[in-house]
Amino acid sequence: MSATAQPPLPEPGTTAAPKRRRFRHMPVALACLAFALGMVGAAYAIVPFYAMFCSLTGFGGATRVGTAAPDKVLDRTIQVRFDSNIAPGLPWEFKPEQADVNVRVGETKMVYYLARNLSSAETYGNATYNVTPAPAGAYFVKMQCFCFSEQTMQGNEKVDMPVVFFIDPAIADDPEFNNVKTITLSYTFFPAPKPAAPVARAAEPASESSKKAL
């Protein structure tokens, strides 16, 4: 009677099937990689959707968009302050031309933000915005703004970015704002991916006075 051959036993301290175990974890690794890449894409995509959501709902102090100026200007004056921010990953310099302006309620006002691309490459950005106090967004109306569309800047380019706005005279009928004397308008630019089709150039070339300011 012959003995049946037995498969060799693994050496002490070794694993019987290391390759099989590695392959078993491969789907998990691929799923984690896909999730990470998806989060990067979502970070770019969420900016325009967030801006649209805020402009429609007034969430977070979002402002209104208007096409016509009010038919009356009140004697009441409100100081509007300007704030600017750049998110990590966008090589721009971005700041208001002036720190604040005094505006009569119902008066249409144009101000400028100054921007400069600090890199030699063409770059793209989307701006989100809000006002404080947040409820004032219901009465802060913008007629023109660089935040309405994605902006493209050539390498080392400097531009003036205009904002045309007014404060709705209806604010005078809201008791909540009887003692409001200051409103702050704030922008944050986020990096955007290269568009598939041409987008708006970043406002207009910087004036000589603006170039000196940057």
DATAWO-V602860 format. One record per pair of residues at least 6 apart in sequence whose ideal C-beta (glycine too) atoms are under 6 Angstrom apart, sorted by sequence separation. I is the first residue (numbers start at 1). GAP is how many residues later the second one is. D is the distance in whole Angstrom. If there is no record, write none. Layout:
BEGIN
i=I gap=GAP d=D
i=I gap=GAP d=D
END
This chain:
BEGIN
i=10 gap=6 d=5
i=54 gap=6 d=5
i=86 gap=6 d=6
i=103 gap=6 d=5
i=117 gap=6 d=6
i=131 gap=6 d=5
i=171 gap=6 d=5
i=55 gap=7 d=5
i=54 gap=8 d=3
i=86 gap=8 d=5
i=131 gap=9 d=5
i=84 gap=10 d=5
i=84 gap=11 d=5
i=84 gap=12 d=6
i=82 gap=14 d=4
i=97 gap=15 d=4
i=146 gap=15 d=4
i=96 gap=17 d=5
i=97 gap=17 d=6
i=129 gap=18 d=5
i=145 gap=18 d=5
i=81 gap=19 d=4
i=95 gap=19 d=6
i=127 gap=20 d=4
i=144 gap=20 d=4
i=79 gap=21 d=6
i=80 gap=21 d=6
i=94 gap=21 d=5
i=143 gap=21 d=4
i=79 gap=23 d=5
i=80 gap=23 d=5
i=92 gap=23 d=6
i=93 gap=23 d=4
i=142 gap=23 d=5
i=126 gap=24 d=5
i=77 gap=25 d=5
i=78 gap=25 d=6
i=92 gap=25 d=6
i=93 gap=25 d=6
i=141 gap=25 d=6
i=125 gap=26 d=5
i=77 gap=27 d=5
i=91 gap=27 d=5
i=141 gap=27 d=6
i=91 gap=28 d=4
i=124 gap=28 d=5
i=139 gap=28 d=6
i=76 gap=29 d=5
i=139 gap=29 d=4
i=123 gap=30 d=6
i=73 gap=31 d=5
i=74 gap=31 d=4
i=74 gap=32 d=5
i=122 gap=32 d=5
i=139 gap=32 d=4
i=73 gap=33 d=4
i=72 gap=34 d=5
i=73 gap=34 d=5
i=121 gap=34 d=5
i=90 gap=35 d=5
i=120 gap=35 d=4
i=70 gap=36 d=4
i=117 gap=36 d=4
i=120 gap=36 d=6
i=69 gap=39 d=5
i=117 gap=39 d=6
i=117 gap=40 d=5
i=116 gap=42 d=5
i=150 gap=42 d=5
i=161 gap=42 d=4
i=159 gap=43 d=4
i=160 gap=43 d=6
i=115 gap=44 d=5
i=159 gap=44 d=5
i=160 gap=44 d=6
i=115 gap=46 d=6
i=160 gap=46 d=5
i=136 gap=47 d=5
i=152 gap=47 d=5
i=159 gap=47 d=5
i=112 gap=48 d=5
i=113 gap=48 d=4
i=158 gap=48 d=4
i=150 gap=49 d=5
i=152 gap=49 d=6
i=153 gap=49 d=5
i=112 gap=50 d=6
i=160 gap=50 d=5
i=149 gap=51 d=5
i=151 gap=51 d=4
i=110 gap=52 d=6
i=111 gap=52 d=5
i=131 gap=52 d=6
i=132 gap=52 d=5
i=158 gap=53 d=6
i=110 gap=54 d=5
i=131 gap=54 d=5
i=109 gap=56 d=6
i=130 gap=56 d=6
i=158 gap=56 d=6
i=146 gap=57 d=5
i=108 gap=58 d=5
i=129 gap=58 d=5
i=127 gap=60 d=5
i=128 gap=60 d=5
i=105 gap=62 d=5
i=127 gap=62 d=5
i=106 gap=63 d=4
i=105 gap=64 d=5
i=125 gap=64 d=4
i=126 gap=64 d=5
i=126 gap=66 d=5
i=125 gap=67 d=6
i=62 gap=68 d=6
i=63 gap=68 d=6
i=124 gap=68 d=4
i=61 gap=69 d=4
i=60 gap=70 d=5
i=61 gap=70 d=5
i=61 gap=71 d=6
i=61 gap=73 d=4
i=63 gap=74 d=5
i=62 gap=75 d=5
i=66 gap=75 d=4
i=61 gap=76 d=4
i=51 gap=77 d=5
i=63 gap=77 d=4
i=64 gap=77 d=5
i=65 gap=77 d=6
i=66 gap=77 d=5
i=48 gap=78 d=6
i=47 gap=79 d=5
i=58 gap=79 d=5
i=63 gap=79 d=5
i=58 gap=80 d=6
i=78 gap=89 d=6
i=74 gap=95 d=6
i=94 gap=95 d=6
i=114 gap=96 d=5
i=72 gap=97 d=6
i=74 gap=98 d=6
i=116 gap=98 d=5
i=70 gap=99 d=5
i=90 gap=99 d=6
i=114 gap=99 d=6
i=114 gap=100 d=6
i=83 gap=101 d=6
i=90 gap=101 d=4
i=89 gap=102 d=4
i=79 gap=103 d=5
i=80 gap=103 d=5
i=81 gap=103 d=4
i=82 gap=103 d=6
i=83 gap=103 d=4
i=84 gap=103 d=6
i=85 gap=103 d=4
i=86 gap=103 d=5
i=87 gap=103 d=4
i=78 gap=105 d=6
i=47 gap=143 d=5
i=44 gap=149 d=5
END
